[in-house]
Each structure stands twice: as C-alpha cells, then as structure tokens.
Amino acid sequence: MSSKKFYAVRKGRAPGIYESWDECKKQIQGFSGAEYKSFLSLSDAGAYIKSSTEITSDMLSNDNSVTVYIDGSYSDELKLFSYACVFLDESGTTLSGVSSDSNVIGMRNVAGELLGSMEAIKWAINNHFSEILICFDYEGIEKWATGSWDTNREGTKEYVRFINEHKEDIKILFKKIKAHSGDKYNEIADALAKKAIKNYTNAPNKAEENKKDQNLEIFKQIMTKREKATKNSFTFRIADIEITEGKLKKLSKALWKADKKDIKQIDFINAMVDSSKRIVSLEIGNAQGEFTKYFIQF
C-alpha cells in the first residue's frame, strides 16, 4: 500500500499542492498565518484548497449581509458556559444564552464561543441573509470551520458538522479580533456573555418557588382551621393563623408526605415558631439520621 503524501498549502508564498515536504516547507516556513495539511489522496488535498474559497475571511460582498461579534464565558464554580452575539444590523440585535452540556463543558469558554458562532449563523439564515461575517477573538472559531485545525473533541466535531451543513445556505466569513483590545463590539459581546451567566444564576428557580407556594398552601389549610384548645397545649394566634402543637405535627406529616416520603419513617420533629418574623421552621428526620428542613413564612 502506497504511503505517498500530498501537501496542500492553502495560505503560503505559493498556495497549491506539493508532493514533497521540502517543497511544501519552502512555501510556509517564515510565512505569517500559513495554513497547510498533508493528505494521502490528491482529491482530499484539492478539497482542502477549495474549502478556503467556500469559507473565507473578512470582506462582505453584497448588501444582503450582516456582521456579528461573538464571545463566550465560563464559570468554573457553577460549571456553566455562555455565549453572546452582537449583530451590527439596523435593530442592534443581541443574543445570549447559557449551557451546562456535559459533552463540551471541558472546553470552558471556547464551548460558548463555538455555540455563539452557530447561533449567529442560524439567526442570519432565519432572517434571510446571504452572507455573515463573524468577528471573533479565539482563532479556533475560524480554524476549525475551515479545516486548518483537526477536530478531536466532540464540541469541535459538532461545530464542523454544523458548518458543513449550512455553508451552502449562507456564505460564512471570518475576522479575527484581538481580545480585550478596546474593540467596542468585542467588549460588548464579552460583557453580555458574562452577564448571561450572572442573570441565569440570579433568576428564581421555578421549581423551588412552586414548592414554597405549595408548602405555604398546606400550612394555611392546617393553621386556619379552628380547633378546641387542649390541656397543657400552647397556641399562637396571628390574624387568621392559629398555631398549636398538634397542628405542627399535622403540618410536618403533610409536608413529609408532599415530598413523597413515608410518614411511618418519621423519627423526630423539631419545630420553632418566630412570631415576630412570622416564620415556622421544621426539622424532620428518620431513624437513619437523614433529615429535611422546611421554612415557611406566612
């Protein structure tokens, strides 16, 4: 089996296909921004050269085009990455989002930048643009798309699949921007990506809010029901709320049951009532020492 290699120079002194490394080296050695790869077949080398004309850089060619700045961010503490897109269209459109996709989280902020590039392309297609110029500060955004860099991680493979699927739908161009160099729109995209994570973590957890509402409703159903006072019992009365020892036990069982736990497993109940702050706190545990705390403000 032949091991002959073809060396494709896409960017160099004289772009083309060479049959020896020495000839290839003459075209790329000392050449800034050189792009080249070796292939085992002439057709693959030719496809690599051709791809530079399908996805190129920096110059929009018609009026039906849009420029977008993209950036990404990452929170190691929260294990979240984000993206932001700033379009230089008439409306000043911006997009941003957050993900914790375990398949790509290891790429940190680069995962966000790849996602931003894909979201920008989808937006441009949906809004019927024929060209998009993506301005980026991480060189992989262009290098992976054009095949200059090999893809060896799931995130980069998915990115290349996406580019290949859509490059017939829209002409994709790229422009490298130096990070944190004072470029207005690059700075805006960077800030929006960071803000996306901040807003995501500050947003109320809907499930948690629903649970609080449910627990408060259970509390009111039990505590607004009037009962006869029993000997050696205490009673707190605040407006229409009447809290007794018996009701606290009922409340504990009701909350435990609402969490789909077996009432028979309850081993202890600790309760505290703060009438000034109108808070009831309960600690309910089982024989294994596992416990759940509930705080209800009424």
QUIHUPE-V161353 format. One record per pair of residues at least 4 apart in sequence whose C-alpha atoms are under 7 Angstrom apart, sorted by the first residue. I is the first residue (numbers start at 0). J is the second residue. Records with the same first field share a line. If there is no record, write none. Layout:
I->J  J
//
This chain:
3->39
4->18  37  38  39
5->16  17  18  37  38  39  40  41  44
6->16  17  18  19  20  23  36  37  38
7->15  16  17  35  36  37  44  48
8->14  15  16  23  34  35  36
9->14  15  34  35  48
10->14  33  34  35
11->26  27  30  33  34
12->26  27
13->26
16->44
17->22  23
19->23
20->24
21->25
23->27
24->28
27->33
34->147
38->43  44
40->44
41->45
42->46
43->47
44->48
45->49
46->50
49->53
50->54  145
51->55  145
54->145  170  171  172
55->171  172  173
56->172  173  174
57->132  172  173  174
59->64  132
63->128  129  130
64->128  129  130  131
65->87  88  128  130  131  132
66->86  87  131  132  133
67->84  85  86  87  132  133  134
68->84  85  86  133  134  135  184  185  188
69->83  84  85  112  115  116  134  135  188
70->82  83  84  112  115  135  188  189  192
71->81  82  83  108  109  111  112  189  192
72->80  81  82  108  111  192  193
73->79  80  81  107  108
74->78  79  80
78->99
79->97  98  99
80->97  98  99  107  108  110  111
81->96  97  98  111  192  195  196
82->95  96  97  111  112  114  115  192
83->94  95  96  115  188  191  192
84->93  94  95  115  119  188
85->92  93  94  184  188
86->91  92  93
87->91
88->92
95->191  192  195
96->195
97->195  196
99->104
100->104
102->153
103->110  153  154
104->110
106->110
108->112
109->113
110->114  154
111->115
112->116
113->117  140  158
114->118
115->119
116->120
117->121
118->122
119->123
120->124
121->125
122->126
123->127  128  131
124->128  169
129->169  170
130->169  170  171
131->170  171  172
132->171  172  173  174
133->172  173  174
134->173  174  175  176
135->174  175  176
136->175  176  177  178
138->142  175
139->143
140->144
141->145  173
142->146  147  148
143->147  148  149  150  155  159
144->159  162
150->155  156
151->155  156
152->156
153->157
154->158
155->159
156->160
157->161
158->162
159->163
160->164
161->165
162->166
165->169
166->170  171
179->186
181->186
182->186
183->187
184->188
185->189
186->190
187->191
188->192
189->193
190->194
191->195
192->196
193->197
194->198
195->199
196->200
197->201
198->202
204->208
205->209
206->210
207->211
208->212
209->213
210->214
211->215
212->216
213->217
214->218  254
215->219  295
216->220
217->221
218->222  250
219->223
220->224
221->246  250
222->240  241  242  246
223->239  240  241
228->232
232->244
233->243  244
234->241  242  243
235->241  242  243
236->240  241  242
237->241
242->246
243->247
244->248
245->249
246->250
247->251
248->252
249->253
250->254
251->255
252->256  262
253->257
254->258
255->259  260  262
256->260  261  262
264->285
265->283  284  285
266->284  285  286
267->283  284  285
268->281  282  283  284
269->281  282  283
270->280  281  282
271->279  280  281
272->278  279  280
273->277  278  279
274->278
277->296  297
278->294  295  296  297
279->294  295  296
280->293  294  295
281->292  293  294
282->290  291  292  293
283->290  291  292
284->288  289  290  291
285->289  290
//
